[in-house]
Amino acid sequence: MACPAANVTLEGEGMAASDVRLRLPAGWTFAGLVAGLVLGALLGNSRAAGPVLSVAEPVGTVWIRALQMTILPLIAALLVTGIASMVETARAGAMARRTLLTFYALLAAGTVFAALTVPPLLAAFPAPAAAGAALAGGAAEVQQIPSIGAFFETLVARNVFAAAAEDAILPVIGFFAALAVAITRLPEQERSLLLGFFTALGTAMLILVGWILALAPLGVFALALSVAAQAGGAGIAALGHYILLVSAVGLAVLIAAYAVAVLAARVPLTRFARAALPAQAVAISTQSSLASLPAMLASCRRLKVRESTADFVLPLAVAIFRATSPAMNLAVAIYVAHISGVPLSFGNLTAGVLVALVTTTGSVGLPGAISFVASIGPIALAMGVPVAPLGLLVAVEMLPDLMRTVGNVTMNVAVTAALDRKAGQEG
C-alpha cells in the first residue's frame, strides 16, 4: 500500500504519481540560485554586504530549518507504507520474490560501491576549500569517531522519541521499519486502520513539504547569496565539482546496467545498446521513469523479452526500484561530509549504506525535490553530517537527475531481460 502523492509537482525522476498537481518551481529555484550567486559575488566584501547578509542569512536558515522539521515524520510515514507494500508484493509469488531480491542485490551493490569509491575520489579531487566551507555554512565541529561496538549500540534506542528529538535517525528508522513489518502481520481491519493513518500522515507531510519547497527560490537565493559573498566565484566551482562527482556515481550504475545485460541476460552489448536507446531518449526528455515505461516495454520487445515478464517486472521496477538512488544519495551525503570537514569512519559509512537502502523504499515515486530531501536528509543525519547544505544542493539537482533517470531506465530494461532469461531456463 503506497503512500498516495500529494498535490506536488511532476518534475524530476522521483515523480511517479499521476494525481500530482502543484508544480514545484525547479526552474525558478535554479534562477534563484544563479541570481544569489551573481549578487553575492558582486557584493563580495563591500560595505553593502553586511546589511544584505544580515537579512539573507536568517532567511536561508529559517527555510532550511523548515525543511529539516519535516524529515522525521515524512520518512516515518513513507517507510511504514513503503515496506508494507514491499511485504505484500513478496507474497505475490516466486517471481515477485525473485524480482525483489534482484532489485535489492543491485541496490546494495551500488550503495557499497559508492561508499568505497566516493571518499577516495574526493581525496584525490577535493572541492575548493573556501567554497566548500561556504557551501557547508562554515566548518562543522569535528566529531569523535565512535568504535564499531559503540556504533552497533546506536542501532537500538531505549526511547525512540528521545532518539528522534536528538536527530538519532538510525534507531528511529529501525523502529519504523520493524513496525511496518509488524503491521503486515495484523488482522485485516487493524492493518488497514494503521496503514490508513500512516498513508494520511505521509500525504499531509508531502503537502507541507510542497508548501516549503514552493518558497525554494527565495530560500535558495538567500543561501546562494551568502555563499557567493563569502567564497566568490569559487562557490560556482564547488557546485560544478559536486555535480560532476555525484553524476559520476550515476554513470557507474549506468555502465553496470550494460554489464547486467551482457553477463546476466546474455544479450550482446551492441544489441542491448540499440534496444535501450529509445527508452534513454525518452528518459532524458521527460526525466521520469514512469513516462519512460512505454518506451521501456518497447525496448524489451526488441530484446525478445516475453510480454508476461516485461508486463510484470517493468511496472514493479517503476513503482519500487531506483537503481541509482541509494548510491547517488549516499554520494551526496559523503560530499557534504567532505566539504563540512566531518571525518567518516566505518560506522558512519555503514550507517549511511543502511539508511540509503532503507529509505529508497519509501521515497520511490516522490517528486524529485521532495525525494532529495526525504532520502538524503536521513542519510546525512545517520552519518552525523549537517543537512543545511542540502538546501543549496537541491537547486542543482535537476542536472544529476538526468543521470539518475537514464541510469534507472537502462537498469530496468537490463534487469527485466535478465529475469526473463532466468524464468525461461526454469520453464
Secondary structure as the mmCIF struct_conf table of DSSP 4:
data_model
#
loop_
_struct_conf.conf_type_id
_struct_conf.id
_struct_conf.beg_label_comp_id
_struct_conf.beg_label_asym_id
_struct_conf.beg_label_seq_id
_struct_conf.end_label_comp_id
_struct_conf.end_label_asym_id
_struct_conf.end_label_seq_id
HELX_LH_PP_P HELX_LH_PP_P1 ALA A 2 ALA A 5
BEND BEND1 ASN A 7 ASN A 7
BEND BEND2 GLY A 12 GLY A 12
TURN_TY1_P TURN_TY1_P1 GLU A 13 GLY A 14
TURN_TY1_P TURN_TY1_P2 SER A 18 ASP A 19
BEND BEND3 LEU A 22 LEU A 22
HELX_LH_PP_P HELX_LH_PP_P2 ARG A 23 LEU A 24
HELX_RH_AL_P HELX_RH_AL_P1 ALA A 26 LEU A 43
TURN_TY1_P TURN_TY1_P3 GLY A 44 ASN A 45
BEND BEND4 SER A 46 SER A 46
TURN_TY1_P TURN_TY1_P4 ARG A 47 ALA A 48
HELX_RH_AL_P HELX_RH_AL_P2 ALA A 49 ALA A 90
TURN_TY1_P TURN_TY1_P5 ARG A 91 ALA A 92
HELX_RH_AL_P HELX_RH_AL_P3 ALA A 94 ALA A 124
BEND BEND5 PHE A 125 PHE A 125
HELX_LH_PP_P HELX_LH_PP_P3 PRO A 126 PRO A 128
HELX_RH_AL_P HELX_RH_AL_P4 ALA A 129 LEU A 135
TURN_TY1_P TURN_TY1_P6 ALA A 136 GLY A 137
BEND BEND6 GLY A 138 GLY A 138
HELX_LH_PP_P HELX_LH_PP_P4 ALA A 139 SER A 147
HELX_RH_AL_P HELX_RH_AL_P5 ILE A 148 GLU A 153
TURN_TY1_P TURN_TY1_P7 THR A 154 LEU A 155
BEND BEND7 VAL A 156 VAL A 156
BEND BEND8 ARG A 158 ARG A 158
HELX_RH_AL_P HELX_RH_AL_P6 VAL A 160 ALA A 165
TURN_TY1_P TURN_TY1_P8 GLU A 166 ASP A 167
HELX_RH_AL_P HELX_RH_AL_P7 ILE A 169 ILE A 183
TURN_TY1_P TURN_TY1_P9 THR A 184 ARG A 185
BEND BEND9 LEU A 186 LEU A 186
HELX_RH_AL_P HELX_RH_AL_P8 GLU A 188 ALA A 214
TURN_TY1_P TURN_TY1_P10 LEU A 215 LEU A 215
HELX_RH_AL_P HELX_RH_AL_P9 ALA A 216 ALA A 231
TURN_TY1_P TURN_TY1_P11 GLY A 232 GLY A 233
HELX_RH_AL_P HELX_RH_AL_P10 ALA A 234 LEU A 263
TURN_TY1_P TURN_TY1_P12 ALA A 264 ALA A 264
BEND BEND10 ALA A 265 ALA A 265
HELX_RH_AL_P HELX_RH_AL_P11 LEU A 269 THR A 286
TURN_TY1_P TURN_TY1_P13 SER A 289 SER A 292
HELX_RH_AL_P HELX_RH_AL_P12 LEU A 293 ARG A 302
TURN_TY1_P TURN_TY1_P14 LEU A 303 LYS A 304
HELX_RH_AL_P HELX_RH_AL_P13 GLU A 307 ILE A 320
TURN_TY1_P TURN_TY1_P15 ALA A 323 THR A 324
HELX_RH_AL_P HELX_RH_AL_P14 SER A 325 SER A 340
TURN_TY1_P TURN_TY1_P16 GLY A 341 GLY A 341
HELX_RH_AL_P HELX_RH_AL_P15 PHE A 346 SER A 363
TURN_TY1_P TURN_TY1_P17 VAL A 364 GLY A 365
BEND BEND11 LEU A 366 LEU A 366
HELX_RH_AL_P HELX_RH_AL_P16 GLY A 368 ALA A 382
TURN_TY1_P TURN_TY1_P18 MET A 383 GLY A 384
BEND BEND12 VAL A 387 VAL A 387
TURN_TY1_P TURN_TY1_P19 ALA A 388 PRO A 389
HELX_RH_AL_P HELX_RH_AL_P17 LEU A 390 LEU A 393
HELX_RH_3T_P HELX_RH_3T_P1 VAL A 394 VAL A 396
TURN_TY1_P TURN_TY1_P20 GLU A 397 LEU A 399
HELX_RH_AL_P HELX_RH_AL_P18 PRO A 400 GLU A 426
#
